[in-house]
Amino acid sequence: MSVAHNLVRAAEIGAEGVVVHTGSCVDAGGYDVAMRQVREGLLPILDALGDDAPWLLLEPTAGQGRSLCAGVDDLEPYLAALDHHPRAGICLDTCHVFAAGAPLDEPGGTTATVDRIVEIGGPGRLRLVHANDSMDVRGAFKDRHQKIGEGHIGLPSFEELLAHDALAGVPVILETPGSRDADDGQIDLLKKVRPA
């Protein structure tokens, strides 16, 4: 299985985690079958990990198709299927959760979203953030990333996000247009809005 292989490779290079999209159910009405497959496929891999192994970081999708985990609340049954395994972490992709309906564009919405992640997963399970604005409106189920502050999420959401206690020590990775360009200013922008 590719997930097991990637976790071995991650351990060999000293990576802290491996991000996986949480999958979808192709057959209508097959959600329960698909969740059993998730359990049967991932739980043995997680059980084989040592205490110092990389995390398996679950990244909810934007809700397109028949996603098994689109949005924050879907993390609850997904983690339950994995017995809330201590090596199963969460990767928050801001565009994905916004596309799936999280109110990141409202004052307090980002804080409430992160609070819900912590409520579902427990402290310390949020291990990575993919920071992206969105080309589309909330609830559009479209995974189209935009530069920070230039999309429908807006810069205030990222100020809220970076001020949240659950983000202390959590890496934040940009996945936005131009973010790999040497002259891109989005990292500097996030540094400016990050609390001192």
N, C-alpha and C positions, 0 to 999 in steps of 0.2 A: 504494500500500500504506500502511496506517495507521501501521505502524512507522516507515517512512521519513518520513512527514509529522510524526509526533510527535518524531522526532529533529531535524528542521529547526526545529520550534517550540521545542524545548528549547534548541537553540543560540541562537535569537533572544532568549530570555529569560534566558540565562546559566545554565541548569540543568546540573548535573554529569552527569546520566544519565536514562535512561528505563527504567523497570521493565516487563518483559514476563513474563507467565506462559509457561511453556515448551511448552504445547500438549498435545494428546492425539491419539490415533489412533482414529478412529471404527470402521474396519473391523478385525475380528479378523484377526490375522496380517499386518497391513499396516505393522508397525513400520518395516521397512527403507524402504518407500515413503515413509512419513511423514518419516523422517529425511533422505531425499534432498530432500523438499520443503522442509524446514527449511534445508538447505544452499543449495538453489537460490534460496530466498526471502530469506534473511538475509545470506548471504555477500556478494552484490553491494552490499547496503546498507552493510555494515560496511566493505567495500573503498573505498566512496565517501567515507567519513568522513575528515576531516583529523585531524592529531595532537592538536588542541585541541578536537575535537568532543566532545559528550556521550558517555558510555558507554552501551552497550546492556546493561542489567543483567538477567540471567537469574534468574528466581525459580522454583525447583522447587515443584511442587504438593504437596498433601497425599496424593496417591496414589489419589484417587478416579477411577473410570472407567479408561480406557486411557491414562494419563498417559505422555508421552514422557520426562519428567524428574521423577520423584517421589523425593525423597530425595537425599542427597549423592552416592552412588556413580553415580547416573544422570547426574551432571554430566560424568563422564569421556567417555562416547560423544557426548554433546551438544556439548561443547567440541571434541571431535575432528572432528565433522561441520562445525564452523566453523573448522577448521584452527587452533584455539587463537588466534583473531584477537585482536590486542592491544587492541581496543576492546570486546571481549566481557567483561563483568564479571559478578559474582555478587551477588545479593541473597539473604541468608539470612533466611528467615521461620521463626522458632523453632517456631511451631505447626505449620507445614507439615512441616518435617523430622521433628518429633516424631510427628506423625500418620503419617508414612511409615516410622517405625520407629527413628529415631535415639534413642539412650539418654540423652536429656537429663536424665531423672529419676534417674540413677545418679551417685554421686560420680565425677568424672573423665569422665563421658560427654559433657559439653558441650565440654570441652577436646579430647577425642578427635575429636569431630565437626568442630570448627573446624580441628584439625590435618589432618584428611582433606580438608577443603575446600582448604586451602593446598597440600596434597600434589597434589591433582588440578589445581588452577588455577594454582598458582605464587604467589609473593609478590605482594601488591598487587592481586590480582584480586577479592578480597572488598571490595566498595565500599559496601555498605549492609546494615543489619540492620533487619528488621521484628520488633520485640520483642512477643511475645504469649505468654501462658500458654495452656493448652489445657483446654477443658471435658471432653475425652475422654482415655482412656488411650492410652499409646504404641501405635502400630501400628493404630489404629482407622480410619485413612484418612478422617477427618472433619476438616474445616476449620472448627472452631468455637472462636473466640478467647475467652480469659478474661482477667480482670485479672491483672497480675503478682503471683505468690505465692498466688493463689486457685484455681489449677487443678492439673492433674496433673504439670506440669513442675516447679513449685516455685521459690521464691526463690533457693535455693543455686545453681541452674543459671545464673541471671542474674548472680550474683556471679562465677561461673567465667567466664562469657562476657565480662563487662566487664574481667576481669583478663587476658584473653588478649592477647598481644603483637600478634596480627593485627588486633585491634580499634582499635589506636592510630590516631586521626584518622578512623575510620570513623563516619559518622552513624548514629544509632540512632533509629528512628521507632516510636512506639507505635501499634498498631492494635488496641486493646482496648476493651471496653465502657466508655463514659464518658471515654475519653482526650481527647476534644475539649471536655469541660466545663471551665470556668475553675477550678472548685474541686476538680478531680480531683487526687489526690495521688500518682499513679503516677510522674510525673517525679521528684518529690522522693524517692520510695522508691528509684528506680534511682540517683539521685545519692548516696544514703546507702550503697548497697552497692558503688558504683564505687570502685576503688582510688584513693587520693590521688595 
